[in-house]
Amino acid sequence: MDLRIFSPSGHDATADQRPAVGFFHSGGWYGGNADQFYAHSRYLALRGMVAMSARYRRIKEFGTTPKECVMDAQSAVRWVREHAAELGIDPEKLAVGGDSAGGQLAAATALVDGHGDEEDPETSCRPDALILDNPVFDNGPEGFGHALVRDCWQQISPIDNSDAAAPPSIVILGTEDEYIPVTTAERFDRLMEKKCVRCDLRLYQGKPHGFFHAWVSKEGFADALVKVDRFLVSLGFLEGEPALEVATPEGWWRA
């Protein structure tokens, strides 16, 4: 497992305490690469955050299971917190995000207990904000990829382990996602609301799984990332206006 780190211009790791964000890539726990979130990371570094994109032990390469992927994700968050001083980040302003199975890993850092490896268990792996792009919330019998997690889904399924200590989250989902039903995202949203935890559910009409990646749609990428930017501004992670432009039927406008 490793982290690719994107630092803001002028960042002095010996003196700064910048907000930070870490991303976990998609691929059904089986494949995928950390470069899926390089564009997001570069943008958020441009906006002043220390951004990281993680490569974890995928099933295809390492013969692991999703449980080990969760262990890697939680270990990554603990490692970042333990090395906050040398990374020049604020350990109390750490956001974690991911896409699809990577969204499950991100949510699991906040909602699932009892995993991780080697790092100090006294160091919390619970982030201060979640950025969840079409996440695999539900690992239960009706959820995506259940056959891979049949023996451990009750321990690692985010929607089945939500609690009132969960951090605020933003959820990006297309209504035509073939893997994550809108009803699942709405159920997660209701669970968070019931526990008085902020959850900003942003549904994109007619959009499929992964529509927000730059190589799929530049417009979808920009629009979704502007929503993430404004979410982070509302939490005090960022300041000012987004630095992206969004396409409309009338043309491009600066967000």
C-alpha positions in Angstrom: 0.0 0.0 0.0 1.2 3.5 -0.8 0.0 7.1 -0.9 0.6 9.6 -3.7 0.7 13.0 -2.1 -0.2 16.3 -3.8 0.9 19.4 -2.0 -0.4 22.9 -2.4 1.9 25.5 -3.9 4.1 27.0 -1.3 3.3 24.4 1.3 5.9 24.2 4.0 5.5 20.9 5.8 7.7 22.0 8.6 5.5 24.9 9.5 2.0 24.5 8.0 -1.1 22.7 9.2 -3.2 22.4 6.1 -6.5 20.6 5.8 -6.0 17.2 4.1 -8.0 14.8 2.0 -7.4 11.1 1.1 -9.1 9.1 -1.7 -9.6 5.4 -2.3 -10.1 4.2 -5.8 -12.8 2.0 -7.3 -12.5 -1.4 -8.9 -14.8 -3.7 -6.9 -11.9 -4.3 -4.3 -10.5 -6.4 -7.2 -8.6 -4.0 -9.3 -8.4 -0.3 -10.1 -5.6 2.2 -9.6 -4.9 5.2 -7.4 -4.5 7.4 -10.5 -8.4 7.5 -10.7 -8.3 10.3 -8.1 -5.2 12.2 -9.3 -7.4 14.9 -11.0 -9.5 15.4 -7.9 -6.3 15.5 -5.8 -4.6 18.1 -8.1 -7.6 20.3 -7.9 -7.9 20.2 -4.1 -4.2 20.8 -3.8 -4.7 23.8 -6.0 -7.4 25.0 -3.6 -5.0 24.7 -0.6 -5.4 21.1 0.8 -2.8 18.4 1.0 -4.4 15.7 -1.1 -3.6 12.0 -1.2 -4.6 9.1 -3.4 -4.1 5.6 -1.9 -3.2 2.3 -3.5 -4.4 -0.6 -1.3 -4.1 -4.4 -1.5 -6.4 -5.3 -4.3 -7.8 -8.8 -4.6 -6.4 -9.3 -8.1 -2.8 -8.5 -7.2 -2.5 -9.6 -3.5 -5.1 -12.3 -3.1 -6.8 -10.4 -0.3 -10.5 -10.0 0.6 -12.5 -6.8 1.1 -11.8 -7.1 4.8 -8.1 -6.6 4.2 -9.0 -3.6 1.9 -10.8 -2.1 4.9 -7.8 -2.8 7.1 -5.6 -0.9 4.6 -8.0 2.0 4.5 -8.2 2.4 8.2 -4.4 2.0 8.6 -3.9 4.7 6.0 -6.0 7.2 7.9 -4.2 6.3 11.2 -0.8 6.6 9.4 -1.6 10.1 8.1 -2.8 11.2 11.5 0.4 9.8 13.2 2.6 11.6 10.6 0.5 14.8 10.5 3.4 17.0 11.8 5.9 15.9 9.1 3.2 16.1 6.4 2.2 19.6 7.4 -1.4 18.8 7.9 -4.1 19.4 10.5 -5.0 16.0 12.0 -8.4 17.4 13.0 -9.3 18.5 9.4 -8.9 15.3 7.5 -11.5 14.3 4.9 -11.6 10.9 3.3 -13.3 10.0 0.0 -13.7 7.3 -2.5 -15.6 6.0 -5.5 -17.7 2.8 -5.6 -15.8 0.1 -3.6 -13.4 2.9 -2.7 -16.4 4.7 -1.3 -17.1 1.7 0.8 -13.6 1.9 2.2 -13.9 5.6 2.9 -17.2 5.1 4.7 -15.7 2.2 6.6 -12.9 4.4 8.0 -15.7 6.4 9.7 -18.3 3.8 10.5 -16.6 0.4 11.0 -14.7 -0.6 14.1 -12.1 -3.2 14.9 -9.8 -3.2 11.8 -6.4 -1.8 10.9 -2.9 -3.1 11.0 0.3 -2.1 12.9 -0.6 1.5 13.6 -1.4 2.7 17.1 -5.0 1.6 17.8 -5.3 4.7 20.0 -5.0 6.8 16.9 -8.5 7.3 15.4 -9.1 6.3 11.8 -12.4 8.2 11.8 -12.1 11.2 9.4 -13.6 14.6 10.0 -15.6 14.6 6.7 -16.6 12.0 4.0 -16.7 12.5 0.3 -18.6 9.5 -1.1 -18.9 9.1 -4.9 -21.4 6.3 -5.8 -20.3 4.4 -2.7 -21.0 0.8 -2.0 -22.9 1.6 1.2 -24.7 -1.7 1.5 -22.6 -4.9 1.6 -25.6 -7.0 2.8 -27.4 -9.8 0.9 -29.0 -7.2 -1.5 -25.9 -5.1 -1.9 -23.2 -5.0 -4.6 -20.5 -7.7 -4.4 -22.1 -9.5 -1.5 -20.5 -12.8 -2.5 -17.1 -11.4 -1.8 -18.1 -10.3 1.7 -20.5 -13.0 2.7 -18.5 -14.0 5.8 -17.8 -10.5 7.1 -20.5 -8.1 5.7 -22.1 -7.4 9.1 -18.7 -6.1 10.3 -17.7 -4.0 7.3 -21.0 -2.8 5.7 -21.2 1.0 6.3 -24.9 1.2 6.2 -25.3 -1.5 8.8 -22.8 0.2 11.2 -23.8 3.9 11.1 -23.8 5.8 14.3 -24.3 9.3 15.8 -20.5 9.9 15.8 -20.3 9.7 12.0 -18.7 12.8 10.4 -20.6 15.0 7.9 -20.7 13.6 4.5 -21.5 14.4 0.9 -22.8 11.7 -1.4 -22.6 12.0 -5.2 -24.8 9.5 -7.2 -26.3 9.3 -10.6 -29.9 8.1 -10.7 -29.0 5.6 -13.5 -26.2 4.0 -11.5 -26.3 0.3 -12.4 -24.7 -0.8 -9.1 -25.9 1.6 -6.4 -29.7 2.1 -6.2 -30.9 5.6 -5.3 -33.1 3.9 -2.6 -29.9 2.8 -0.9 -28.4 6.3 -0.8 -31.7 7.7 0.4 -31.8 5.1 3.2 -28.3 6.1 4.3 -29.4 9.7 4.2 -32.4 9.0 6.4 -30.2 7.0 8.9 -27.8 10.0 9.1 -30.7 12.4 9.6 -32.2 10.2 12.3 -28.8 10.4 14.1 -28.6 14.2 13.6 -25.6 13.7 11.3 -25.2 15.9 8.2 -25.5 14.1 4.9 -25.7 16.1 1.7 -27.2 13.7 -0.9 -26.6 15.0 -4.4 -28.5 13.1 -7.1 -27.7 13.6 -10.8 -30.6 12.7 -13.0 -29.9 10.2 -15.8 -26.2 9.8 -14.9 -24.5 6.4 -14.7 -21.9 4.9 -12.4 -18.6 6.9 -12.3 -20.0 9.9 -14.3 -18.0 12.4 -12.2 -14.5 11.2 -13.4 -12.8 13.6 -15.8 -12.2 10.9 -18.5 -16.0 10.1 -18.5 -17.3 13.6 -18.6 -15.5 16.9 -18.1 -18.8 18.6 -17.3 -19.8 15.9 -14.8 -16.3 16.1 -13.2 -16.5 19.9 -12.8 -20.1 20.0 -11.5 -19.6 17.3 -8.9 -16.3 18.7 -7.8 -17.7 22.1 -7.3 -20.3 20.6 -5.0 -17.5 18.9 -3.1 -15.6 22.2 -2.9 -18.6 24.0 -1.5 -19.2 21.2 1.0 -15.6 21.6 2.2 -15.9 25.4 2.4 -19.0 24.9 4.6 -17.0 22.8 7.0 -14.1 25.3 7.2 -11.6 23.1 5.2 -11.5 25.6 2.3 -12.1 29.3 1.8 -13.4 31.3 -1.1 -15.0 30.3 -4.3 -14.4 27.1 -6.3 -11.8 27.4 -9.1 -13.7 25.4 -11.7 -16.0 26.1 -14.5 -19.3 24.3 -15.1 -21.0 23.6 -18.4 -24.6 24.6 -18.9 -26.8 24.6 -22.0 -26.0 28.3 -22.4 -22.3 27.7 -22.3 -19.6 27.7 -19.6 -19.8 29.7 -16.4 -17.2 30.1 -13.7 -18.4 28.5 -10.5 
